[in-house]
């Protein structure tokens, strides 16, 4: 048994004293599995059981619904940190809420394309930089490992995961994946040949090395139950255009391998497999065709003297015909040379090609199966899964990613590429919430949300006549009723009255959940006799002492190079709309948005990290032709992003962006996003961009502007 921490010991004692069951998460703490023969060791590697227990399972807040759905499932696009979101999905799986259409619990296929490595520029000596790179590398490996652990728990028993990497970290992640999934569940390493790097001169100038022109997929299964999808096997059947089955024929002369097979005995040559294996292979193939519902079932076999052909019945004149596979179909090996890796249809950095995801999705899932991408990026996995009639879940911490995916999916819904049934999805926030929506929740929904935020068990009980709402590690939890309507506040008098009423009958630690605005004192806890009353303020971002890890907001990029930098947030916060004031003008054929004032009002303690307000601006997104008709079935119009301007492009003097006036429709929607993910949105008409040459910034765009060039 491994050594228990003080927190683990105290928690277990209270759970047992209160008559509660020990959560399954403690299994590996109490009975630690045997150490592996080898494992990757590095700085700050956390025990697997601690990762599972300590990760917050933050609730998901539905923001918008799009399209049509089945009664029992709605596809999910989640904005938030994927580690916390995955913990929530694992909890949902345990409640039976995550499944494929056939009722199989869990996710059938996971594809992840994580950031390939950290990008940090250390200003230090070579030795110091080398050391720092190793530290950064260890953090990256642990970042991936934590997610792989939760992804494994989310998989269906016959599920698969594909991890997309390049040469920089694949050797580390392969060892980590062996630890997490078990080396026996490693299926294949798949090579994805791609374009060669363009800047060869830079390689020659820096260090002698070969030009890298491939990525790699690592394919692992959850268990030995994983199989190829039947639809994929049919598409990639090992047959040549002439219908010959070569696997069972050899020109060698071994009498012991010359046995009757389906009525055929070779007079010369031999079968390449032993009899029991050959018969089993034919039985499996026959059963597969029957289960697939193929009307052209194999009825008999024929010896041609050179090979064994299998025949089918059913042409127009009733004569048997050879089964022939299309000439472009063959069993795929581990080098996918004909499959493109990257695409640029959305202009999102590192966008993957749908041909690649089609190959993966058809290989490891069937129609109706649930597919998940925890680094959703441009949404290629989700879009392809939608086209192939799969259920899907996508998670990303970047606002640019969310809006890119939203546009892509809405365009797909409004196209003729897919059936209109079950095309809907819901956009969720996970970790950064709209408090105004929470205030409209019913008492029951608010209670559920508050308990979920702080990982409390929903367990109504009474102590000395006082109603408590739940338990947290065996301790009593009370949700302060701020919805009374009379401006109720949580003050020291409330604590005094509660302590007196309990009269020592409650647990030694009591948790009170309340909105921060309802708490009139600053203490994180109040001690009364031998009882400590913890105040769990909402939002979590202002709680410091109670939690081992300080809140960290999900940071948004300020340039395209930061899109794939490792980002990890801890806890949750509430949206706080930035203050934005702009001048809208144009000069000739060029339109300008000049930022007169930008103030981030995020509640996060991280908000003090930037030197000025404009440094807290992440990006500006624009829908040039915003229309209420884009989403006909909803009262909420859909934002369809046309252009993104990063902060490093905006920080001119004065801060501004410019674009062609001719791109503007009757109305445009503009979204300003701060580095914490908070948004300010406004809708402007074409006429709001008033021609005024005196207002334009000193540094114009690359276009030459002359008075009188206006083209309406």
N, C-alpha and C positions, 0 to 999 in steps of 0.2 A: 504494500500500500504506500502511495506517495505521501509526502508530508503535507498536511493541511495548513493553509494559511489561517491566520487569526479570524479573518472575515468568514472563510469557509466554515471553520469550526463553530463560530458563533451562530451563523445562519442555520447550520444543521441541527444544533442543539435546540434552537427556538422552533424549528419546523417539527421536530420530534416531540417536544414538550407540548406543542399545540395540537398534536394528533394529526398533523398533515403528512402526506406522502412526500418522500424525497424526490425532487425532480430528476428526470433521466439525465440531465446535463451533469449530474454529480457522479455518474457511473465511473467515468475514467479518472476522477479524483480519488474515489474510494478504492477502486480496483484498477490501478494503472496497468495498461497492456504491456506486454514484454517489449523491451527495447529491440529495435530492428538491428540487423547485422551491420547496417550502415545507414547513416542519415547525414544530411547537410547541416553543419553547425555554423552559426554566424551570430553577430552581436544582436542582442535584444530579441531573440527568437522566443515567442510566447507559447506557453503550453496550449495545445489544441483545445482542451476543455475550458481554459480561461477565455479564449477567443469566443467560444460558443456562448458562455455565460455572460461575459461582460459587454458584448455587442448589444446596443440598444435596438429593440424591435419597434421602430417608430411607426405610428399609424399613417396611413395614406389618406390624403384629403382630396376628394374628387373635385376637379376644377371645371372641366367641360366634357360633354358627351358628344360624340360624332357618329353619324351613320347608324345602320341597322345591326342588331345583334340577336343571337339566340337567347332564349329565356335563361339558360343556365351558365352563360359565359359572356364576358365582355373583354376584349383585348385591352391590354394595359400599357400605357406609355407613362413612365414614372420619372419625374424630375427630382433628383436627390442623390445623396451618396449611396453607391450601390451596396456597400457592406451593410449599412443599417437597413436598406430596403430589402436585401436578401434575407436578413434575419426575420423581417416581417413576413416575407413570403414563405419561409420555413414554418413559421407559426400558422400561417394560413393553410399550408399543406397538412399540418397536423390536425387542423379542424375540417379537412376534407374539401377545402375551397380551391385547391390547385390541382387540376387534373386534365387529362386529354378527353376527347369526345367519347371514347369508349369506357370512360370511368377509371382508367388507370391513374393511380395517385402519383403526383409529382410531374416533373418536366421531362419529356422524352428526349429532347435534344438541346444542348447548350453550345453556343458558339461565342467565344470572346476574342476580341482583338484588342488586348490591353496595350497601353503605351509601352513601346519596346524597351525603353530605358530612360532613366532620368536625364534631363538636360540641365546641367548646372555648370556654370563657368566660374571656377574658383581662381581667385587672384592670389596665387601662392607659388612657392618653388615647386619643382617637379616632384620632389619627395612628398611635400605637403599635399599637392594635388592628387598624387597617386593614392595617398591615404584617404583623403576626402572622397575620392571616387569609390573606394571600397566601402566606405560608410554609406554613401548614397546608394550603392548597389545593394547592400544588405537591407536597407529600408525598402527598396523596390521589391526585392525577393519576398520580404515579409508582407508587403502590401498585396502581392499576388497570392501568397499562401493563404492569408486570412480569407480571401474571397473564394479560393478553391475549396476550402473546408466547408463553407456554407453552401457553395454550389453543389458539392457532393451530396450534402444532406437534402438538397432540393430535388435532386435527380430521381426519376422513377427507377425501379429496380432493374429494368432493362434499358435504361437510358444511356446516352453517350454525351461526351463533352469534347469539343474541338478547340484547342488553344492555338491561336495564330501568333507566331513570333518571328524574329529574325535572328541573325547569327550572334548578336551581342549578349543575349541572356538565355538562349534556349537550353544550354547545357546545365545551368542552375535550375531552371524551371522544370526540366525533365526529371531531375532528382527529387525536387519538391513534389511534383505530380505523382511520382512513384510512391512517396511517403503517404500522400493524401488518399490516393485511389488504390494503391497496392500495385506493385510491379506486375503482378499476374493479370491485372486489368488493363495494361497497356496494349493497345491494338496495333497502331501503326504510326510511324513518322512519315508524313507526306510532304514531298518537295514541290514547291510552287515556283517554277522558273518564271522570271519576269524580265523587265528591261534592265539593261546594264546602267550603272551610274554614268552621268554625263560628264562630270568634271574629272576626267582622267588625270589632267595635269596636276590638280591639287593632290591626288593620291601619290603621284610620282614625287612631288615636292615634299610630302610629309613622311611617308614611310613606304618601304617596298612591300606590297601586298597585292593579291589578285583582286580583280574587280568582282564585287558581290552582285549577283543577279538572281537571287532566289529568296523566298520566304519559306517558312516551315509550319506545318500543322502537326500538332501532337493530338492523337486520338486516343482517349481513354473511355472505358465503359464503367458503369456502376457495379456490374457483376458479370458473371459468365452467361447470363440470360440474353445479353445484347446480341442482336443479329442484324444483317443487312435488311433494309426494307424490301418487301416483295416487289414493289413497283420499280425500285432501283435495280434489283436483280433481273427483272424482265428486260429492262432497258439495256443492261450491260451483260447479257447472257453470253457465255463463252462458246460461241458458234461462229463459223466463218460463213461467207455468203453462199457457199455451196452446200451447206447443211451437214458437213462432215463433223463427227464428234471425235476429235483427235486424242482426247485425254485417255482413252482406253485402248490405244493401239500402238504397237512398237514393232519394228522390223527385226529386232533381236530374236535369237532362237533359244528360248528357255522352255523346255517342255513342261516344267512345273507351273508355268504361268499360262499354259494353253488349256484352259478349262471351258466348259460350256457356259455361255453367258446369254441369257434370254434366247436360248435355242441356237446360238451361233457358237461353233467351235473352230478356231483358226487352224487351218492346215499348215500354214507357215506363219512366222511371226508370233506375236504373243500379246496378251493384255498387259498394260503397264501397272495395274493395281492387283492386289490379291482379291480373291473371289468375294469375300465378305465385305470388303471395302467398296468394291465395284457395285455389288448389289445394293448396298446401302445408299450409294450416290444416286443410282437410278430411282430408288424408292423415294428419296428426298425430292428429286426433281419432279417425279410424277405427282407426289402429294402437293408440292408447291403449285403446280399448274392447276390442280383441282381446287385448292383453296383460293387461288386467284380468280376462279370463275371463268377460265379460258374455255371457249367452246371448241377450240381446235386442239383437243387433248391428244397426247401421244397414244396411238392405238397398237402399234406393233413396230418391230425393228427389222432391218434388213442388212444382210452382209453383202457388201459390194465386192469383196475380195481384197479390198485395200483398206477399208475402214468400216465402222458400224454406223449406219444411218438410222435416225428415228423418223417415222413417218406420221403423217396426220391424215384424217379423212376430211373431205368436205369441199371439193371444188364443184363447179356447176354440173358436170356430167357424172359426179359420184365417184370418180377415180381418186385413189389416194395420191397426195402430193407431198413432196419434201417440205419440211419446215425450214424456212430460210430467214435468217435475221437480216435486217437492213445492213447495207455495206458499211455504214459509218458507226456501227455499234460493236464494241468489243469490251471484254472484261478490263476494268481500269486497274492499273498497278499503282505504286506509291509515288510515281513521278507524273504529276498532272500537267504535262507540257502544253496541252491544248487549252488550258483554262486560264483566262486572263485574271489577274489579281486585282488591279486597281481600275477605277473609273473616275470620271470628272463631270458626271451629269448634274450634280448638285453644287459643284465648286467647293465642297467641304474637304478640308485636308484629310488625306489617307482614306478617302471613300473607297470601299470595296466594290468589286464588280458583281452584278447579279448572277453571272454565269458560275462564279465560284460558289456563291451561297446556294444556288440551285443544286449544284453537285453534292454539297454537304447535306442539305435538307432532304433531298431525295434518297441519299445513301442511308441516313440514320433515322428517318421518320416516315410516317404515312399520313394520309389525309386525316385531318381532325386531331392530330397529335399536337402537343404543346411545345413550342420552341421559345427559347429565351436568349437574349443578348444583353449582358450586363454592362457592356461598353458600347452603347447603341450607335454613337457617332452620327453618321449621315442617315442611318435607318435602312441600309441595304438588307440586313437580315429580316427586318420586320416587313419591308415591302415584298421581298421574295417569298417569305412565309405566307403573306396574304394572297399572293398570286397562286401559290401552290395549295391553297385551302387548308392551311394549318392555323391553329390558335397561336397567339404570340404574346410575349411580355418583353418590353424594352426599358432599359434604365440608363440614364446618363445624368451627370452632374452639371453639364454645360447648357446654358440657355440657348446658345447658338445651335447646339445639337437638337434640342427639343423643337425649336421653330423650324429647323431644316426638315426634321422627320414629319412634323405636323403638315407642312406643305406637301411633302412627297406623298403622304398617305391620302390626303384630301384630293390631290390630283388623281391618285389611283382610284379612289372611290367614285370620282366623277368621270372616269374613263370607261371604256368598254373592255378592258383587259381582264376583268374578273366579274364573277357573278355578284349581283347586288346584295344577296342575302349574307348576313353575318359579316359585314365589312366594317362594323362599327368599332370604335375604341373610346376609352376614357383617358383623359390627361389627369394625372395625379401629382400633387405635391407631397414630398416625403422629406421632412426636415426643415422646410421653410414654408410656413403656413400663412394663410390669409386669415387674420384674427377676426376681421369683420364677418366672415362666413361662419366662424365658430360661434359668434355671438347670436347667430340665428338658429343654432342647433336646439333641439328639444332638450329637456332635462336629462332624459335617458341617453341621448347621443353625446351630450357634453360629458356626462359621467363616464361613458365608455372611452371617449377620447382622452380625458384626463388620466384615467387609470392606465391606458396604453402608453401614454407619453413617459410614464415613470416605471414601466414594467411591473405594475401591481396586479395581483390576482383579483378578479372580479368576485368578491365574496362578501355580501352584505351580512353583517352580524351585529349583535348588541353587547355592549359592555356596561354593566351597571345602569342600564336603561338608555345609554347613549348609542345612537345608530352610527356604525362605521361602514364604509363603502367597500373595503377590500383589505388585502394583506400585501406587505412588501417584505420579502425574506422573513416571513413569520410575524412581522410587526403590524400593528393596527394602522389603517389608512383612513383618513377623513377628507372628503372633498368639501371645501368651503363653498357654501351656496351664495355665490355673488349675483345670482339672478333673481334675488328677492324683489328688486325694483325699488328699494328704499335707500339705495346707496350704502349697502352693508359693507363694512370694512373689517379686516382682520387686524385687531390691535392687541396690546398686552392684556387688556381686560378680558378679551375672548379666551386667551390662553389661561388666565387665572380661573375663569368660570368653568372651563372645560376640566382643568386639573382638579378643581374642588368637586365637581360632579362625578368624576371617575373614582375618586377616593381610593387610589392605589390599586384598582382592579385591572387596569390595562397593562399592556406590555411596557418594558422599560424605555422603549423608543417608539414614538408616535409620529406619523407623517401627516402633515396637513397640506393639501394641494390647493393653491389659490392663484388667481391672476396677479401678476406683480402690482398692477394698479390698485388692487384691493388691500394690499399689505402696507401698513403705515410705518413699520419699523424696518431697519436694515439688516438685523441679525439673520443669519442662516438657521439658527436654532435658539431655543430658549430652554434653560434648565430649571426644573421645578422639583425640589427634593431629589429623588433618585431617577426621575423621568426626564428624558430629553425630547423636546418637541421640535422636530425638523420642519422647516417651512419650505415646501417645494414650489417655488414660484414658477409661474408660466409667464414668459418663456424661460427655458433652461439656460439660455446664454448668460444670464446674470448670476447663476449659481456657481460658486467656485469651491467652497470648502467641502461640500458634501461628496463631490465626485472626484475620482482618481484622475481623470483626464479633463483638462479645461476645454470648454467649448471652442470649436474651431469651425468657422463658417465655410461653406463651399465657395471657393474663390473662382471668379470668372476671368477669362484671359483678356489681355489688353493688346494682343497681336496674334496673327495666325500661327506663329511658332509655338505659342503656349497652349494650343488646343489640346495637345496630347501629353502635357506635363502631368505627372502623378498628382492627383488631388484627393484628399481625404478629409471629410468633415466629421465632427463628433457632436452628438446631441441634436438640438433643434432650435429654431428661432422663429420669429414672426416677421412677416413682410412689413417694411416701413417705407412707404413710397418716397423716392427722392424728390427734392424741390428742383424744378427745372423751369427756366425762362429763356426763350429764344426769340431771335428776330428772323423772319422769313422774307427773303428777298430774291431778286434775280437780276442778272445783267446780261442782256442779249439772250442767248440760248442756254445760259448756265443758271441753275437754281442753287441757292445757298441757304443753309440753316446755320445761323451764328449763335453760339451758346453764350448768352449773357450771364447766366447764373446756374450753377449745378451744385447741390448740396446733398450728400448722402446722409440719410437720417436713420441708418441701420442701428438697431438696438445692441448689436453684438459688441462685446468688449474689443473685438478685432478692429473696430471702426476707428480706433486711435492710431492705427499702424501707418496710415498714409500721411504725407506731409501737407497736402492741400486738398481742397474739395475736388478739383478737376482730376486729381490722381485717383480718385475713387470711381471715376467713370470707366466702365469696361468697354462698352460698344453701343452703337446705335443701329437699329434694324428698321428697314423701311419696306412697306408694301405700297408700291407706287400707284396701284389701281385698286384700292380697297373698296369692296362692295358688299352690301348686305345680301346680295343674291347668291353669293358663292356657296353658302351653306343653307339651302332652301328649307331644310327640315328643323331648323333651330332658331331660337330668338337671339342667339349669340353669333355674330358674324365671325368668320374665321380669318385670322391674320395669315396672309400668304407672303412670306418673306421674299423680296426681290433683291435686296442688297444689304450687306453688312459693312459697317465702318468701325474698325477697331480704334481703341483709344490712342494708339501710337500714330494713327493717321489724323486724329482729331486735334491733337494738342499743338495747334498752330497759334498764331497770335493775330486776332483772338481765336479761341477754339471754334472750329467750323468744319462743315462738310459741304461738298458740292457735287452736283450730278446734272444730267441733261434735263432741261425743262420739258423737252418733248416726251420724256418718259412718264410724266405725271398724267394720271387720269383725272376724273372729276374730283376724286378724293384720294388722299393717301393717309396711311396710318404709320405713325412713328413711335418706336419703343426705345426708351433710354434705359440702359441696364447698368447698375453699379457693380462693383467687383464682388458684392455679397449676393448678387442675384435679385435684388429688388428692382422693380420696374416702375417707370412713369410712361403712360401712354397718352397720346393725343392724336386727334384726327384733324387734318387740314384739307381745305379745298384748294383747287388749282389757283383760284383767285386770291388766296392768301399770300401767294408769292408775288409781291408787288415790285415792279421794276424800279430800282433805285440804285444808280451807279455809285452814289456816295456811301452806301452801306456795305458794299462788298469788302472782304478782307484785303489787306495789302498784297498778300501773295495769292494770286489767282490760280486756277487749275491749269493744267498743261494746254487746255484749249485756248486759242487766241480769241479774245472777245473784242468786238467793236460795237459801238452804239449803232442801233438800227438793225442788228443781226437777229432780232427776235423772230422766231418761227412758231406761231401758234397753231 
